[in-house]
Amino acid sequence: MLQVAFIRQNVDFVKERLGVRNFSEIGLVDTVVSLDEQRKKLQQESETSQSSVNALSKEIGQLMAKGQKEEAEAKKQQVADLKAAIGPLSTRLAAVEEELTTALLRLPNLPAAAVPRGKTPEDNVIVKEGGPMPALPAGAQPHWDLAKKYNLIDFELGNKLTGSGFPVYIDKGAKLQRALIQYFLDFNTAAGYTEIEPPILVNEASARGTGQLPDKEGQMYYVNEDNLYLIPTAEVPVTNIYRDEIVKETQLPIRMTAYTPCFRREAGSYGKDVRGLNRLHQFDKVEIVQLVDPAKSYDVLEEMVAHVERLLLSLELPYRILRLCGGDMGFTSAMTYDFEVYSAAQEKWLEVSSVSNFESFQTNRMKIRYKDGGGKTQLVHSLNGSSLALPRIVACLLETHQTAEGISLPAALHPYFKAEKI
């Protein structure tokens, strides 16, 4: 959430940055400023009235002590009149504060200066490509056919048990999932991330803290009876660990990694782009999260991008890194890099990771702060990234490493899968 003071002091800048996002409700900025002015005025009136009540109450005590009962009674009437006025004033103030908060929650984060202008994925900027492009054997197959051929994934059974988008991993398919999860976690902890095993259900405060609410309410699975949400990513519970806390400057950076299943309704998804593992409602993902000193957050962003790149290189997959344009970034992000891996059999690029700097947008919602060297309390910056999401990685591993004799696994997975080939 953007800070009101910053918006008030930089109205034109905020509007310009929101324009980079192609945000359609620029007028919300003026609404926020207007509501904040109303809030300040009502708050001042309320405080002035309460101050008068306090002063009069003190006078009443002094008058009563002197035996000046008539004067005291007159003051009591003034106090009663003031208190009668304070009630409606407090009600109006609470209503304006709620309206202000609602308006602020609808404003997305401001794109950083380096974010390119653009409206669609076609406007994203490719900053790097790497990894070996495969030369597939004759008769190469897409991953859904390979999964059936080697009895790794049963999509029809998942449809029977739950519905479309909930595959069942079988035998070596399940083993491959487990091997990848353990490898990703080990890779992250070796880089200094602390492993966390969080809940996969969160409350409304947690979902609002990381920006899933109200922006992505329709994409989350909701347990009505308990007012809980199934997480779309481990980012939600892991970042919220420090909600409403003031951490020590010496604790920064805080690095965390977590494996969780993830749940997304993916409403409106249909067609060939959802075939096989391309787009699922339930999938496994390993996440990395950092809470850092604001002055260092963009250096940390580059560090996290390099970390994910090394992980992809170890899987021997062709990849590219994109800096997302304003119109393609997530609601909460100030800058995002997407990693895409080439699906050789489908002849298309598939997103497998997003690494983002949210600056203070999330931490302002969650009130995650630290005290700097001068004793001043400031918001930390939050960052996160997929490291990695499994479905499309599995799809590309199967397709890229297919041979006439089976699926030849990259060397990094051999100790985890306990074999070199499927």
C-alpha positions, 0 to 999 in steps of 0.5 A: 500500500502506498503511503498517504504522506508520499502521495500528498507530497508527490501527486503528479509523480504518483499519477505519472508512475501509475500511467506507466502501469496503464492504471485506469483509475488515476482519479483515485489519487485525487480521491485519496488526497481529498479524503486525507484532508477530510480526515485531518480536518475531522481529527483536528476538530475531534482533538480540539473538542476533546482538549476543551472537554479535558480543560473544562473538566479540570476547571469544574474540579477547581470550582467545586473545590472552591464551592462555586457550584453554579459556575461548575454546573454551567461548565458541566453543561458545556462539557455535555454539549461538547461530548454530544458533538464529539460522538457524531464527529468520531463516527464521521472520522471513522467512516472517512478513515475506512473510505481512505483505506479502501481507496489506498488498497485499490492503488497498485504499487508504483513502477520503478524508474527502470520499468519499461513502458508497455501494455502487454507481454509483447512489450516486455524487454528480454535482458538475457538468454542462456542455456543449451537449446535442445536438438530433439530426436525425430518423433519428439513428443510434448510432455503430456504424451511423455507423461503418459508413455512413461506413466508419470502423470495421470491427468484423467485420474486427477479430473476424476478425483477433483477436476481439470487442473489437478493432476495425479503424479505416479511412481517416478513422476511423484519421485521426480516431484520430490527430488526437485523440491528437495534439490530446490530447497537445498540449493536455497539453504546453501545460499543462506536462506532459512527453510520455513514450513508454513501453513497453506491456509491463511487468514484475511489479514495475511492475504491483504498484507501481501496484496492478494486482497482485494486485488486477486480475491476471485483467484483464491480458493476460499473456505467460507466457514472458517474465513480462510484462504488457500495460499496461491504462493508461499510468499503469503504466509512466509512474508507475514511471519514478520507482520506488525513487528519491528526487527533489529537492523542487525537482523537484515537481510532476512532470507527465507525459503519454503516449499508449499502446494499452491492453489489458484482458481485461474478463472477464465483460463481455457484452450491449448495454453492450459493443456498438460502442466501448462496451467494448473489449479494446484501445483508445487512451488519453492519460494524465496523471500527477503526482507531488506534494508531499503537502500539495498533492495535493488542490489538484492533483486539482482542477487536473487535474479542471479540465484534463480539463473544459476538454478536453471543453468544447473537443470540444463534448460534453455531460458530467458530473463525478461524485465516486465513492462508496466502493463504486465507487472503484478499489482504489488510489484515495483519491478519484476523479472520473469524467467521463461524456459523453452518448451521444445516440443510445444515450441513456446516459452513458458514462465517458470519464475517471477522475481520481484521487488515490492519496495515498501508496498507490502511492508506498509500493509503489514507494518514490518519495520526496523530501527536504523542507526539513528533510532528512526523507525522505517519500513523494510523492503520485501522481495520474493521469487519462485525458486522454482515452480514445478509444473512447467519445469517438469514439462520442459525437463521431460521435453528438453531431455527426451531421448529414444531411450527415455528421459535423461535427467540433468546431473544435478538431479542424479543424487536426488532421483537416485538414477540418471534416466527415466 
